Amino acid sequence: MSDLPGPKRPQGQEGALGEFSAFFLRLGFTAFGGPAAHIALMEQEAVQRRGWLTHEAFLDLLGACNLIPGPSSTQMAMGIGYRQGGWMGLVLGGLCFILPATAMTLAIAWAYVRFGRLPQGQAVLYGIKPVILAIVVQALWNLGKRAFRKRAMIPLGGLALAASLLGCHPLVVLLGCGVLALGGGVVRGARAGRSAGAAWVPLGLGAAVIPTLGLGSLFLFFLKMGSVVFGSGYVLLAFLKTDLVDRWHWLTQGQLLDAVAVGQVTPGPVFTTATFIGYLLKGWPGALVATVGIFLPSFVLVGALGLILVRMRRSPRAAAFLDGINAGALAVMASVTWALSRAALVDPWTALLALAGAILLIRFRPNPTWLILGGGLAGVLARMLVP
């Protein structure tokens, strides 16, 4: 990260890391609205108000974080921390941004396990799920406008969507799209330095063997997720559904939707969905190993960004490969959204909620948190009116 331009932390300044940590801890408690909102808040505070980075350095860091797996806004907190205080700053930035959301998610997970089957809890989730679908659809639309600006990517995206709907593993879809884009002439006109999501896709992770549900296998699964999932928290849905729901049957589709809803309604990274799932499967120890597993790769990757960034920006072929992976990621997200809609849209009322949420998002662009809270309230009212 030292190769990125921008102001450095003044040497010998007492309390600099304390001020920095307090800032990200506060942000972790209040940063609702998803990665775009998180990054906007960081830009206002770290660049405009505090002058920790220049605008150019902030954009460089943002582009680099979009080129590696993991939650981009969390990695921005780590990257800013690295510039302010080296590895200690990186760790503090990440932990202070992650821990508040993790604590809230744990509290909700406990309440869900203890009370989630009561009518009141089911009524809230009944209204939240359709709104979550509307938020995912909006994310697909916004990301798609960027991913398919090149016409050559449109048929590639269609092929990836068909493969995903037919049950092809997401890792295979993503790697295949990257290879096809690289070998199909998409290199021509590729722009190095383009902001894109990337995945380091190891082979052999889609094995058909069903692992025993234990703390070790739970940790390894989420470590894999933190190492290969990129683009946004929504891409995580594809991998969770494929393995935990369809392949291994550790979760039901309804539980997956509930986990995503909790990740949306809490501030901070959507990847704390892993905390909720870990608690559901193995209680407090499961929540701990799932959370550590999914965030650990980001701490390592952000520290190595300075070495990766220069080479990626200078390579048109690498940019083309990443364009292909982006197209595949959008296709996988679309197929998962279709599957989850069948579990969320169970009657005309939920369909109306989803439609209303989509219209509000497109027309007025509200904070998604308010839509989620409104969906929960609408669900309670609907169950009161129609027992």
N, C-alpha and C positions, 0 to 999 in steps of 0.2 A: 504493500500500500504506500510505501515511502516514495514511489515514483509518481504518485498523484500530486498535482500542485495544490497549494492551499496553505493556510496558516498552520503553524505547529503550536503545540501546547508550550507556553512559556516555561523555560527551565526554572526549577526551584519555586514555582508558584504553589504555596501551601493551600491545600484544600481543593486543588483543581479536580482531582478524581472524585472527591466528595461531592462537589457541585455537579459534576457530570453524572454521577450515579444517582443523585437525587432527581435530576431532570428525567432520566429514563425510567426511574421508578414511578414518578408521577405520571409519565406518559403511559406506562404499563397499566395504570389504574384507570386512565381516562380516554385512551385512544380507541374509540369505537369507530366502526365504519369500514373496516377492511384495510388491506395494504395501501391502496391509493390514498386514503385519508391519513394513515400513519405517516407515509412519506411526505405528504404535504405539511403535516405538523412538524416533522423533523426539519424540513427546509425552512419553515418560518422561524423556528427556535435556533437551530444550529448555525444557519447561514445568516438570516436577516437580523435576528436579535442579538446573538452571542458572537457571531463572527468566527466560529470555530473552523469553518471551511469557506472557501470561495464558491460562487455559483458553479464555476467550471469544475472544481474538484468534486462538488456534490453530484453533478451530472456524470462525471467519470465513474464515481463509485456506484451510482445507481445503474449505469449501463453494465458495469462489471457484475453486480449482484444478479442481474437478469440473465447472465451467461452461465450460472452455476446452479446445481440443484439446491432446493431448500426454500424457506419462506423469505421473500425478498425484503420485506420491511424489517424483519428480525435481523437479517444480515446487514441491513443499513445501520441499525443500532450498533452491531458489532464492529462494522467498518469505521464508523465515526469514532467509536471507542478506541480502536486500534491506532487511529491517527492522533488521538488525544493522549494516550498513555500506553502504547505498545500492547503486548499480550495481556497485561493486567487490565488495561482499558477495554480491550476486546471482550474479556470474560465478564467484566462488570457491566458493560453495555448490554450484552446478551442476557445475562441473568436478571438484571433489573427490569428489562422489558418483558421477559418470559414469566418470571415468578408470580406477578400479580394475577395474570390470566390463569396460570396453573392452579393457584390457590382457589380462585373463584370456580374454576371448572371442577375441582375436587369437591367443593361444597355442593355444587349442583349434582354431581354424580352420586354423592352420598344420599341426597334428597331423592334423586331419581330411583335409586335402588330401594330406598326405604318407603317412599310414597308414590312412585311413578305409576303404579297400577291403580291408584285411587282415581275416581272419576274426575276430580279437579285437575290432577296432573295430566291425564289423558286429554282433557278438553283443551288445555293450553297447547300441548303438542299437536293436537288436531288442527289448530289454527295456524301454528307456526310453520308446519311442513309445506303448505302451498306457497307461502311467502318466500321460503328458502328457495323453492324451485324458480320463482320469478327472479330472485337475485342471481341465481346461477345462469339463467337464460340471458339476463342483461350482461353478465360478465362474458358469456360466449359471444354475444353480439359485438361488444367493444373490442375484445381480443381478436375476433375474426376479421374485423375491418383492417387490422394491422397485419395479421398473419397471411391474408389472401390478397394483398395488394398486387402481388405478381400473379398474372393469370395462370402461369404454369403450376402454381400451387393449388388451384381449384380442383382439377382432376385428381391430384394426389390426395387432397383432403377427402374427396368422395370415395376413393379406393380405401383409405384408412377407415372411414366411417363404416363402409360395408364390412371390412375385416373385423372391426370391433363388434358390430352387431351380430356377426356370425360366431363370436366367442373367442377370437384371437386374443392372446394375452397382451396387455398394454405395453409391456417391454418390447415385445416383438413388433408391434405396430410402430412404436416410436423409432426403434432402430431401423426398421425397414424404410420408413419415410425419410430418415436421414440419408440412408444409402442411396435410395432412388433419386433424391434431390441432388446428391453429389454426383451421381453418374448419369443423370438425365439432361444435362445441359443447363441446369439452373444456376451453375456457377457464373455463367455469363451475366454480368450486370450486378452480381452480388456485391453488397457494400460492406466492407470490413468496418467493424465498430458499431454495427446495428445492434440495438437493444433487443435481445431475444432470450428465450428460456433455453436451457441446455440440460442434457442428462448425460451423466457418465453411466453407460448401461453395461454392467457386467453380464456375461453369459451364464446360463444355467440357473437363473433365479426363478424361473417359471416351472420348476419341477413338479411332477404330478403327485409326489409323495406328500401325504398329509402329516405334518409334524404333530407331536404330542403337545397339547396346550400346557406349557409351563413357563416359568419366568424367563428361562434361557431362550426358548423359542420366541417368546413375546418380544424380548429385547432385540434379538437378531432380526425379526421381521421389521420392527420399526427403525432399526439401524439401516436396513436396506431401503426403507421408504425415505429416510432422511438423506440417503446417498443418491437416489435416482429420481425423486419426484421434483419437478420444476414447474415454473410458469405461474402458479398460484396455488392457494390451498385447495381450490376446487379440483385440480388435477389429482390430488390425493384420493378423491372419491373413487376414481376409476380403479386404482390399485386396491383400496380397501374392499370395494365391492367384489372385485375379481377373486381375491384370495380369501378374505375373512368371511364373506357371505356365500359366494358361489362355489368356491373350491373346497374350503376347509369347514364351512358351516359353524364357525365360532360365533358368528353374529347372525341375527335375522336382518332382513332389509329394513324393517321398521326401526330396529335399534340403531342401524347405521344412520338413518335419517335423523333420529333423535340426537345422535352424537354430533352430526353436522350442525344441527340447530343450536346446540350448546356452544360449539365453536364460534358460531356467528353472533350469538347474543352476548358473549363476554368480550371485553376489550382485549387488545393485544393480538397475537398471532392465531390464525385459524388452525394451525397445526396442533394446538392444545386439544383438538379432537382426539389425539392419541391418548391424552391423559384420561379423558372420559372413557374411552374404549378399554384402556388398561385397567381402570377401576372396575368396570363392568365384568371383565373376565377374571381378574385375580386380586381384587380389592386394592388396598393401599400399596402393597409391594408392586402389583401390576401397574398401577398408575405411575409409580416412580420409574420403573425400568422402561416403560413405553415412552415417557417424557424424555428421559435421558437419551434413549436410543434415537428418537426422531430429530432431536436438536443437536446432538453431538457432532455429526458431520459438518454442520454449518460453521462451528467454531474453528474447525481445521481448514475448511475451504476458504473462508474469508481471510484467514491469515496468509493463505497462499495466493490471494488474488493478484497481488503485485506482479508475480511471476507469470500468471496466466494471461492477464489483460493485454499486454503488449503483443504477444504472439497471436492471440485471437483476432485482434483488430487488424493485423497486417495480413491475414490470410483470407482471401476471397473464398477458397474452398471450405474452410471451417465455417464461414458465414453461411454458405449454401447448405451445409450439413445441418446447421442450427435452424435455418428456414424450414427445412423438411421436418425436423423434429417438432417445430411449432405447429405445423399443419397437422401432424399426427396427434399432438396433444389436444388440439381443438376438436378433432374428430372423436377421440376417446371420451372427452368431456361431454360431447353431444350424445353419444350412445348411452352413457351413464345417466344423463339427465332424462332421457326417454324411459329408461328402466325405472328410475326412482319416481317418475311422475305417476306410474301405475300404482305405487304404494301411497302416494300423497293425495292424489285426486280421486277420492273414493265416492264423491257424490256431487250434486250441482253446487252446493255451498262451498266446498273446497275449490272447485273449478272457478267459481266467482272470485274467491279470495286471491287465487293465483293471477287471474286476469286483472283484478284491481291493483294488485301489487306491481305487475308489469307496467301498467299504464302510469301509475304514480312514479315509478322509477324513470321511465322514459320522458315523461312530461315535466316533472318537477325536480328530479334528481335529489330526493331527500336522503338523509343519513339512513342507511339500511337498518340500523338498530331500531329506529322508531317504527319502521314497517314490521319488524319482527315482534316488537312489543305490541303493536296494534293487532297483528295476526293472532297473538296469544289471547288478547282480550276478546277479539271477535270469536275465537274458538270457544271461550267460556260462555259468551252470550248465546252462541248458537246451541250449545248443549243445554243451556238453561231454557231456551225457547222450545227446543225439540229434544226432549229427554231420550 
